[in-house]
Amino acid sequence: MIRVMYWWKVTPGREEAFTAAWAGVTRWMRAHVAGARGSLLIRSGEDPHEFVAIARWVSRAAWEASRARTPDDPELLAHVQVMKATAERARPHVFHDEVADLTLTGEGDERDMS
């Protein structure tokens, strides 16, 4: 399992639109893209316009395969357009290997680490 971190600087006053679009993209990816396992979005405590997403993928190859194709789904494209209109990438994405995850999932289920 890998994690990919993304950083955004969101336009002041557009935070709700950005987070709704991010959720739409994440749900679409999880439902339609092989290897996508969802994402966590966090907001900086020091700068309310800075957001970080941590996406989980089964492998870097799965992430790269998802980037190689261009989906034309209108729902996905609408969410992506809102994200682009409300925020800019603050830093390039970074890959991390998952060592352990002791959090609860966003769906309220516990992951067994045994």
C-alpha positions as CSV (number, residue, x, y, z in Angstrom):
1,M,0.0,0.0,0.0
2,I,1.2,3.5,-0.8
3,R,0.1,6.9,0.2
4,V,0.2,10.0,-2.0
5,M,0.2,13.4,-0.4
6,Y,-1.2,16.5,-2.2
7,W,-1.1,20.1,-1.0
8,W,-3.5,22.9,-2.1
9,K,-3.9,26.6,-1.3
10,V,-7.6,27.3,-1.5
11,T,-9.0,30.7,-2.5
12,P,-10.5,32.4,0.6
13,G,-14.2,31.9,0.8
14,R,-14.1,28.9,-1.5
15,E,-13.3,26.2,1.1
16,E,-16.7,24.6,1.1
17,A,-16.8,24.3,-2.7
18,F,-13.3,22.9,-2.7
19,T,-14.0,20.2,0.0
20,A,-17.2,19.2,-1.7
21,A,-15.5,18.8,-5.1
22,W,-12.6,16.9,-3.4
23,A,-15.1,14.5,-1.9
24,G,-16.8,14.0,-5.2
25,V,-13.5,13.2,-6.9
26,T,-12.4,10.9,-4.1
27,R,-15.7,8.9,-4.1
28,W,-15.6,8.7,-7.9
29,M,-12.0,7.4,-7.9
30,R,-12.7,4.9,-5.2
31,A,-15.7,3.5,-7.1
32,H,-14.3,3.5,-10.7
33,V,-10.5,3.3,-10.6
34,A,-8.7,0.0,-9.9
35,G,-6.3,0.4,-7.0
36,A,-7.8,3.6,-5.5
37,R,-8.6,3.1,-1.8
38,G,-9.8,6.6,-0.9
39,S,-8.3,9.7,0.7
40,L,-8.2,11.8,3.8
41,L,-8.5,15.6,3.6
42,I,-7.0,17.7,6.4
43,R,-6.9,21.5,6.9
44,S,-4.0,23.4,8.4
45,G,-4.5,24.7,11.9
46,E,-2.1,27.6,11.1
47,D,-3.4,28.5,7.6
48,P,-7.2,27.8,7.1
49,H,-6.6,28.0,3.3
50,E,-4.1,25.2,3.2
51,F,-5.3,21.7,2.7
52,V,-3.5,18.4,2.5
53,A,-5.0,15.2,1.1
54,I,-3.5,11.8,1.8
55,A,-4.6,9.2,-0.8
56,R,-4.3,5.5,-0.4
57,W,-3.4,3.3,-3.4
58,V,-2.7,-0.4,-3.6
59,S,0.5,0.4,-5.5
60,R,2.4,3.2,-7.3
61,A,1.7,1.3,-10.5
62,A,-2.0,1.5,-9.9
63,W,-1.7,5.3,-9.3
64,E,0.4,5.7,-12.5
65,A,-2.1,3.7,-14.5
66,S,-4.9,5.9,-13.3
67,R,-2.9,9.0,-14.4
68,A,-2.3,7.5,-17.9
69,R,-6.0,7.3,-18.8
70,T,-8.2,10.3,-19.3
71,P,-11.7,9.7,-17.9
72,D,-14.5,11.5,-19.7
73,D,-17.2,11.0,-17.0
74,P,-19.1,14.3,-16.7
75,E,-19.5,14.0,-12.9
76,L,-15.8,13.6,-12.4
77,L,-14.9,16.4,-14.8
78,A,-17.3,18.8,-13.0
79,H,-15.7,18.1,-9.6
80,V,-12.2,18.5,-11.1
81,Q,-13.2,21.8,-12.7
82,V,-14.4,23.1,-9.3
83,M,-11.2,22.0,-7.6
84,K,-9.1,23.8,-10.2
85,A,-11.3,26.9,-9.9
86,T,-11.1,27.1,-6.2
87,A,-7.5,26.1,-5.4
88,E,-4.0,25.7,-6.7
89,R,-1.4,23.1,-6.0
90,A,0.9,24.4,-3.2
91,R,3.5,21.7,-3.7
92,P,4.1,18.7,-5.9
93,H,2.7,15.4,-4.7
94,V,4.9,13.0,-2.7
95,F,4.8,9.2,-2.4
96,H,5.1,7.4,0.9
97,D,5.1,3.7,1.7
98,E,2.5,2.7,4.3
99,V,4.1,1.1,7.3
100,A,1.1,0.9,9.6
101,D,-2.3,2.5,9.9
102,L,-3.9,2.4,13.3
103,T,-6.7,4.9,12.4
104,L,-10.4,4.2,11.8
105,T,-11.5,4.4,8.2
106,G,-13.6,7.3,7.1
107,E,-16.6,4.9,6.9
108,G,-16.4,4.1,10.6
109,D,-14.9,0.6,10.2
110,E,-11.8,-0.5,12.1
111,R,-8.9,-2.0,10.2
112,D,-7.5,-5.2,11.7
113,M,-3.7,-4.8,12.0
114,S,-3.1,-8.5,13.0
